Amino acid sequence: MSWFVRHRPKGDTSAEAVAVEVNSPTPADAIDNVCATLPEDRIVTSVAPY
């Protein structure tokens, strides 16, 4: 299943989030996959099915 995982810089709530498409069986797996590739200054804001 495909998921859109959105992320933005930590501490900058006005920054526009960037969406990444991830193929994973569950939303939690999609978040884990994206978090493993994000710089430390980024935070996941949402996940939604594609």
C-alpha positions as CSV (number, residue, x, y, z in Angstrom):
1,M,0.0,0.0,0.0
2,S,1.2,3.6,-0.7
3,W,1.2,6.3,1.9
4,F,1.9,10.0,1.9
5,V,4.0,11.0,4.9
6,R,4.4,14.7,5.5
7,H,7.3,16.3,7.3
8,R,8.6,19.8,8.2
9,P,11.4,21.4,10.2
10,K,11.1,20.9,13.9
11,G,10.0,24.0,15.8
12,D,8.8,25.8,12.6
13,T,5.0,25.3,12.7
14,S,4.6,27.9,9.9
15,A,6.8,25.9,7.4
16,E,5.0,24.1,4.6
17,A,5.2,20.4,5.1
18,V,6.7,18.2,2.3
19,A,5.0,15.0,1.3
20,V,6.9,11.8,0.5
21,E,5.2,8.7,-1.0
22,V,6.1,5.5,0.7
23,N,5.1,1.9,-0.1
24,S,4.6,0.1,3.3
25,P,2.0,-2.3,4.7
26,T,1.0,0.0,7.6
27,P,1.1,3.7,8.5
28,A,3.6,3.0,11.3
29,D,6.0,1.2,8.8
30,A,5.7,4.2,6.5
31,I,6.6,6.6,9.2
32,D,9.6,4.4,10.3
33,N,10.8,4.2,6.7
34,V,10.7,8.0,6.3
35,C,12.1,8.8,9.7
36,A,15.1,6.6,8.9
37,T,16.0,8.9,6.0
38,L,15.1,12.3,7.4
39,P,17.7,14.7,8.8
40,E,17.4,15.1,12.6
41,D,15.9,18.6,12.2
42,R,12.7,17.3,10.6
43,I,9.5,16.0,12.2
44,V,6.7,13.9,10.7
45,T,3.4,15.8,10.8
46,S,0.9,13.4,9.2
47,V,0.4,10.1,7.2
48,A,-2.4,9.3,4.9
49,P,-3.2,6.6,2.4
50,Y,-2.6,7.2,-1.3
